[in-house]
Amino acid sequence: MIKQHISTQMIPERDEPALYINPRSEQIAAFAEEAVTVEDQPKVRLHADSDEIKDALSSFLTASKIAELIHREQLSLRTLTKPVQNTIFTTKSETVGSSHRS
């Protein structure tokens, strides 16, 4: 299944953390836009390329939404240490992936 961005509806309602690996800056921004409206969202660990994170954070609105999610302890943000080919979103019960096309 290929998604333009991950919907917060895909995140289970239980306390199960999710892992979001290698999203593009547009996907990070879309995720933050939607996730900031959900108060009781489980924690998401987002790992992305440093350039993609910088690009997403260049927008003040996106940066403030990401800061709010981090403050609520609903999001942790890390840079990837090795290149990854695809974008992956996974929980214990579901995995969604999409390939990056240049």
N, C-alpha and C positions, 0 to 999 in steps of 0.2 A: 504494500500500500504506500503510495507516495503522497506526501502532504506538503503544502507550501509552508505551513507552520504547524506547530503542535498546539492543539486546543487544550485548554485547562480541563475540559470535560473528559479528556482521556486519562486524567490523573485520578486514581482511585480515591474514594472518599475516606478510606481508612488511613491510618497513620503510616502507610507504606511510602518510603521515599522513592523518588523517581530520579533517573539519571538521563540527562540530555547532553549528548556528545556531538560536537562539531557542527553546531548550527551556524548558518551565515548571519551576518549582522542584521539583515531584514527579519530573519526568523527570531533572533534574540529580541528585537524591538517588538515584534508582533506578540511574542510570548509575554513580555513584560506588560504590554498594554492590556492584555486579557487577564493575566495573573494578578495584577494589582487590585482588581475588582473583587477577588475571591478572598475573604477574610480567613477562612479555616483550611486553606489549601495545605496539603502535606509538603514537606520540604523537597525542593528540586535541587539537585547538584548539577550545575551546568559547566561543562568543560568545552572550551572553544579556542580557536586560534587567536593569538593575542591581537592580530590586526583586525579580526572580525569583532572582537570585544571593543577595541578602541573605536572602530567605526560606529558601532551601536551606541557607545557612550558619548559620541560627538554631538548627539542631539540632547539638549538639556532636558527635554520632557522624558525621553527614554532613560537617561541617566538618573533622573529623580525617581522614576518608577522602580528601577533596579535597586536604587538605594533604599527605597521603602520596603521592598521585598527582603532585602538583606537585613534591614533593621528588624523586621518581623520574624526573622530567622526562617523564612519560607524559601530562601534562595541562597545558595553558596555559588560563588563564581571562581573558576580556576582556568588557567591557561593550559593548553595541551603541551606536553613535552615531546610528543612524536606526531608526525603527520598522520591524519586519518582520512580515508577515502570518502566515507559516507556520513550522513547525519543519522544518528540513532537516538531514539527515545525509548527507554525501557523501565519497566517496573517488574515486580515479581510475577505478575500475571499477564503482561502484554509487552510486546516489542514492536516498534514501528521504525522503519528505515526508509531512507531515500538516498539516491545517488546524486552526487554533484556533477553537473554537466557544464563544461566550459563553453 
